Amino acid sequence: TRGARVGSYFYSFGWGDGIDVWNVGDIDHPQSAGHLDILTLGGRHAAGLGTTNLLLQTDTDLMHTIDIRTPGKPRRTATGWIPAGVDARDVAMYRGKQVLVQPNYGLTINDAVTLAPLARFEARAPFSLEDRSFEQVDVVGDRAYLAAWGAGVFAVDLTNPKAPKELGS
């Protein structure tokens, strides 16, 4: 797990779902202060933006802005998608677009020149980094075959590049 300290509070995240808030005003006696249910799988980096917001980046290509003005009751105010991902592992071409393997959820289909994401496919795999470690892709016809380190091979229909669909695993 990871975390970020803002003032007297520590926000922990990264392994399971959510952000746990700890009051560390007395470092010898940290106390649970709150929780936010939000997808933080693969959360590795966070930065406090003053004392009002926390910016959290995950390895699932999400960037969350969290309002922390009331530390015990954090709330998500925005979620964005990091273009081209944070750690693409492999690439293939499909109809002039790039298919990028994203290690912790599946793939994106991107503009070949700008890498702007056009679609995101998240495989139905267990929510653990070990099971969701996608490493390679091969495109054959209108199908992408994704190899996941801990969960096997996934077949994805690319016929509609703006809405890829899982065919099976």
C-alpha positions in Angstrom: 0.0 0.0 0.0 0.9 3.6 -0.4 -0.1 6.9 1.1 0.1 10.6 1.3 0.3 12.9 4.3 -1.6 16.2 4.4 -1.3 18.0 7.7 -2.3 15.7 10.5 -3.9 13.1 8.3 -2.5 10.2 6.3 -4.4 8.8 3.4 -3.6 5.2 2.6 -4.5 3.4 -0.7 -3.3 1.0 -3.3 -4.0 -2.6 -2.5 -7.7 -3.0 -2.2 -10.6 -0.6 -2.8 -10.8 2.7 -1.1 -8.8 5.3 0.7 -8.4 5.0 4.5 -7.9 8.1 6.5 -5.8 8.1 9.6 -5.3 10.9 12.1 -1.6 11.0 12.8 -1.6 14.1 14.9 -0.1 12.0 17.7 2.3 9.8 15.6 2.5 7.3 18.5 -1.2 6.7 18.5 -2.6 6.9 14.9 -6.4 6.7 14.8 -8.7 5.7 12.0 -10.6 8.8 10.9 -12.6 7.8 7.8 -12.8 5.9 4.5 -13.8 6.6 0.9 -15.0 3.8 -1.3 -13.3 4.3 -4.6 -11.3 2.2 -7.1 -7.7 2.7 -6.1 -6.2 -0.6 -7.3 -2.6 0.0 -8.2 -2.6 3.4 -6.6 1.1 4.4 -6.3 1.4 8.2 -6.2 -0.6 10.9 -4.6 0.0 14.6 -4.0 -1.7 17.0 -1.6 -2.8 20.1 -3.4 -2.7 22.5 -0.4 -5.1 21.3 2.3 -8.2 21.0 0.2 -7.5 18.3 -2.4 -5.5 15.1 -3.0 -4.6 14.0 -6.5 -4.2 10.2 -6.8 -2.8 8.4 -9.8 -3.4 4.6 -10.2 -1.8 2.0 -12.4 -5.2 1.4 -13.9 -4.7 4.7 -15.7 -7.1 6.7 -13.5 -6.4 10.1 -11.9 -8.7 10.9 -9.0 -9.2 14.3 -7.4 -10.3 13.9 -3.8 -11.8 16.7 -1.7 -10.1 16.4 1.7 -11.5 19.6 3.4 -13.3 17.4 5.8 -10.5 14.8 6.4 -12.8 12.1 8.0 -15.2 12.4 5.0 -13.2 12.6 1.8 -15.1 12.7 -1.4 -14.2 12.2 -5.0 -14.7 15.3 -7.1 -13.3 14.1 -10.4 -11.8 11.1 -12.2 -9.8 11.4 -15.4 -8.2 8.9 -17.7 -4.4 9.2 -18.3 -3.9 9.2 -22.1 -1.8 6.3 -23.4 -1.8 4.8 -19.9 0.9 4.7 -17.2 2.9 1.6 -18.2 1.8 0.1 -21.6 3.4 -3.3 -22.0 2.8 -4.2 -25.7 1.3 -2.7 -28.9 -0.4 -4.0 -32.0 -2.2 -2.2 -34.8 -5.8 -2.5 -35.8 -7.4 -0.6 -38.6 -4.7 2.1 -38.4 -5.1 2.5 -34.6 -2.8 1.4 -31.8 -4.0 -1.3 -29.4 -2.0 -0.8 -26.2 -1.8 -3.5 -23.5 -2.4 -1.8 -20.2 -1.0 -4.0 -17.4 -3.7 -3.8 -14.8 -7.0 -3.8 -16.7 -6.7 -4.8 -20.3 -6.3 -2.6 -23.3 -6.9 0.8 -24.9 -7.4 1.6 -28.5 -5.5 4.8 -29.3 -5.0 7.3 -32.1 -1.8 6.2 -33.8 -0.4 9.8 -34.0 -1.5 11.5 -30.8 -2.0 8.4 -28.6 -5.3 9.9 -27.5 -7.5 7.1 -26.1 -10.5 6.2 -28.2 -11.7 3.2 -26.2 -10.9 1.3 -23.0 -11.5 -2.4 -22.4 -11.4 -3.7 -18.8 -11.2 -7.5 -18.6 -13.4 -9.4 -16.2 -10.6 -10.6 -14.0 -10.1 -10.7 -10.2 -9.2 -7.4 -8.6 -5.7 -8.2 -7.7 -2.6 -6.8 -9.4 -1.2 -10.4 -9.8 -4.2 -11.6 -11.7 -4.6 -8.4 -13.8 -1.0 -8.2 -15.0 -1.6 -8.1 -18.8 1.7 -8.5 -20.7 1.1 -9.2 -24.4 -1.4 -8.8 -27.2 -1.8 -10.3 -30.7 -4.4 -9.1 -33.1 -5.8 -11.6 -35.6 -8.6 -10.3 -37.9 -11.1 -8.5 -35.7 -9.9 -10.1 -32.4 -7.3 -9.2 -29.9 -5.8 -11.9 -27.7 -4.5 -10.6 -24.4 -2.2 -12.6 -22.2 -2.6 -12.0 -18.5 0.2 -13.1 -16.2 -2.2 -14.5 -13.5 -5.5 -15.0 -15.3 -4.8 -16.5 -18.7 -5.8 -15.4 -22.2 -8.7 -13.1 -23.0 -10.3 -12.8 -26.5 -11.6 -9.4 -27.3 -13.8 -8.4 -30.2 -12.5 -5.2 -31.9 -15.2 -5.0 -34.6 -16.4 -1.7 -33.1 -13.1 -0.1 -32.0 -15.0 2.4 -29.8 -16.5 -0.4 -27.8 -14.3 -3.5 -27.6 -16.1 -6.5 -26.0 -14.8 -9.6 -24.2 -15.6 -12.8 -26.1 -14.2 -15.2 -23.5 -11.2 -16.2 -21.5 
